Amino acid sequence: MAESPRAGELATASPAGRWVLASAVLGSGLAMLDGTIVTVALPHIGADLDVPLSSLQWTLNAYMLTLSSLILLGGGLGDRFGRRRVFLWGVGWFALASMLCGIAPNGPTLIAARALQGVGGALLTPGSLALIQSSFRPRDRARAVGLWSGLGGVATAGGPFLGGWLVDGPGWRWIFLINAPLALLVALLARHVPESRDWDASGRFDVPGALVGALALGSLTFALIDGLLWPALAGVVLAAVFVWRERRTTRPMLPLAIFRSRLFSATNLVTLCLYAALGGIFFLLPTQLQNGLGYDALTAGVASLPTTLLLILLSGPAGELAQRIGPRLPLTVGPLVAAVGLVLLHRVSPGSSYWPDVFPAVVVQGLGISLFVAPLTATVLASVEDRRAGIASGVNNAAARIAQLLAVAALPLLVGLSTDEYRSADTLSAAFGRAVLICAGLMVLGAVVAWWAVPSGLPDRGRARPRCRRHCQVTAPPLEPGGDRERTTDHAVPSENRGDEGWGDGRNE
């Protein structure tokens, strides 16, 4: 499909803009939904398949492992072959893997199918955000990203509610089977989305780098779940090999130069802290409500509904607020408010009531999450050039998934929860109380990093670029910095239009 001349010029209020938003939100919502919808079904999966806690952890982490390991590669594929095209590849792959999950006869098969599902998520997740960044005109991007983050956050927070309804109704397998018709709807909507790509992208893909990164994360996850030393050492060595390779190869999966932007690096560090806390609480809260308080699956899902409603109502305005006052305040206040909500969850134990104990905690937590989700995403994208939207969204999504992956693996070990103890109300509740305090501490740490390292104003990366003289419909990409002379291409532009990103770059301060 030829690139649409309207790419980069759409308004959020236009019909074409609504098609892009609907496609991107529903597509990324598939991946986000599956990251959380499974949590409410874990007790039922464990009982039906008769598996220990470690298998339930791998049911979540197999998905997040392949997703976080390959998401950078997915972003690069989109930049090269077309973001819309790779997005649709991911939607199809995700649907097929979901069907395999739904018919899995045992724990190992389910874990393997979940790993395949993560591959599809790695293709569609960065593509959805890159579609928004490349399709909308600069003055509409903050609102578009806010809507994407808010509605995507609804999928994340609404997963336990939908999962509970399906688990108590047709059964836990339907939390996967429902993805097939949703994927078909996304494919139909995406027909109206303009294509975009990075015209400078070329060369081989860094498949070895992706494999080494996956092995490093897998080793660390295995070490945390089973409490073993040797896979932890192997993971550290493999991580060092990954960094070495990315520094040496000419076409890295993770271009380390992107971290020269102080704002980009700081925002991803904040992402690690905040999403580790979210990953931990979304993993343990549904289990605590069911096995600790005796809720059924649907009631456990409904319990977190206030968080969903707050994300719907507040994420869009939060994105616009961050655009007006800068990201520092929302990224500091939001995590602190969420931390208060997590501390309030410490009171949730056997015998607790919903309205005085659970409801205030999830409301305060939802307020905090609503404040930082959209500003966090918008800040990451504003910290790099538009042509790097795919890799930037890939890095940030990878940071979020890695944080959730490690939190799910490490929290049970840190709070003393193992094997079949998650079925004991008293043991689970004691561990849950310790876990929410750890998650609250991670939120506070993220707030401190944001206040210290994130500026009060965003850099202006949306300035107009010169048009290519040979092809009037194509916006010429910025050039690679390379000393006094710029790299010459068919779409060369003057050197003053390049976008260097350095620690001393005043635009990042």
SULGINOR-V547196 format. One line per field, one symbol per residue. ss: DSSP state (~ for helix, > for strand, _ for the rest). psi: psi as a letter, one per 30 degrees, with the letter a starting at -180 (. if undefined). burial: b if it has 24 or more other C-alpha atoms within 12 Angstrom, else e. A space follows every 10 residues. Layout:
ss = ???
psi = ???
burial = ???
This chain:
ss = _________> ____~~~~~~ ~~~~~~~~~~ ~~~~~~~~~~ ~~~~~~~~~_ __~~~~~~~~ ~~~~~~~~~~ ~~~~~~~~~~ ~_~~~~~~~~ ~~~~~~~~~~ ~~____~~~~ ~~~~~~~~~~ ~~~~~~~~~~ ~~~~~>_~~~ ~~~~~~~~~~ ~~~~~~~~~~ ~~~~~~~~__ ___~~~~_~~ ~~~~~~~~~~ ~~________ ______~~~~ ~~~~~~~~~~ ~~~~~~___~ ~~~~~~~~~~ ~~~~~~~~__ _____~~~~~ _~~~~~~~~~ ~~~~~~~~~~ ~~~~~~~~~~ ~~____~~~~ ~~~_~~~~~~ ~~~~~~~~~~ ~~~~~_~~~~ ~~~~~~~~~~ ~~~~~~~___ ___~~~~~~~ ~~~~~~~~~~ ~~~~~~~~~~ ~~___~~~~~ ~~~~~~~~~~ ~~~~~~~~~~ ~~~~~_____ ~~~_~~~~~~ ~~~~~~~~~~ ~~~~~~~~~~ ~~~_______ ______>___ ____>_____ __________ ____~~~___ _____~~~_
psi = kkkkffkggk kffleeeeee eeeeeeefee eeefffffef feeeeeeefi lleeeeefee feefeeeeef eeeeeeeeee fkeeeeeeee eeeeeeeeee efgkfleeee eeeeeeeeee efefeeeeee eeefekleff eeeeeeeeee eeeeeeffee eeeeeeefcf lffffefffe eeeeeeeeef fgkkklljff klallieeee eeeeeeeeee eeeeefhkee feeeeeeeee eeeeeffekf ikejjfffgf jeeeeeeeee eeeefeeeee efefeeeeee fefglleeee efegeeeeee eeefeeeeee eeeeflfeee feeeeeeeee eeeffffjlk flleefeeee efeeeeeeee efeeeeeeee effllefgee eeeeeeeeee eeeeeeeeee eeeeghklbg fffkeeeeee eeeeeeeeee eeeeeeeeee eefklflklj gglklkkkff jffkkklllk khbfklkklf hkllffglik jlfgjffg.
burial = eebeebbbbb bbeeebbbbb bbbbbbbbbb bbbbbbbbbb bbbbbbeebe bbbbbbbbbb bbbbbbbbbb bbbbbbbbbb bbbbbbbbbb bbbbbbbbbb bbebebbeeb bbbbbbbbbb bbbbbbbbbb bbbbbbbbbb bbbbbbbbbb bbbbbbbbbb bbbbbbbbee bbbbbbbbbb ebbbbbbebb ebbbbbbbbb beeebbbbbb bbbbbbbbbb bbbbbbeeee bbebbbebbe bbbebbeeee ebbbbbbbbe bbbbbbbbbb bbbbbbbbbb bbbbbbbbbb bbbbbbbbbb bbbbbbbbbb bbbbbbbbbb bbbeebbbbb bbbbbbbbbb bbbbbbbbbb eeebeebbbb bbbbbbbbbb bbbbbbbbbb bbbbbbbbbb bbbbbbbbbb bbbbbbbbbb bbbbbebbee bbbbbebbbb bbbbbbbbbb bbbbbbbbbb bebbbbbbbe bbeebbeeee eeebbbbbbb eeeeeeeeee bbbbeeebbb beeeeebbb
